[in-house]
């Protein structure tokens, strides 16, 4: 019986002998797991940071290297160069856009009569060209029969654009093409 106990004790001691047991730790982490976790946190942080107007690379690096802490930093922080803008009601935004971008009126095509934007020179329906209206300092101007006409927004009527000269003798209005004054008959080719 003593020999059985000695044999059992010897085999138990052999298990704990440092020269006979391998030196691997009991718990080993696969190096792929932290790498995958860093990529996942990096991609989430990238999306959050880019949505705030920041650089995608910076967002990814925060999440990749710091994991959950980096994601929290990205969620709370604001990228430099951006500022918080208070919410503006849609009605105010629409009013500002209407103010900032003047409305382009519609004009009839001289060929087919379809409405076309005033500042376009080709009808989308019949593809015929016509002289477009031009916008000068908020006033719509068109040219007909060699004279400029402007659209009065208050009356919504066309008025002849007065580009005139004055008679040097009597200071009466003269048409630009006129060589003699209609009032006093003086010949003049200069602007007064």
Secondary structure by P-SEA (a helix, b strand, c coil): caaaaaaaaaaaaaaaccccccccccccccaaaaaaaaaaaaaaaaaaaaaacccaaaaaaaaaacaaaaaaaaaccccccbbbbccccaaaaaaaaaaaccbbbbbcccccccccccccccccccccccbbbbbcccbbbbbcccbbbbbccccccccccccccccccccccccccccccccccccccccc
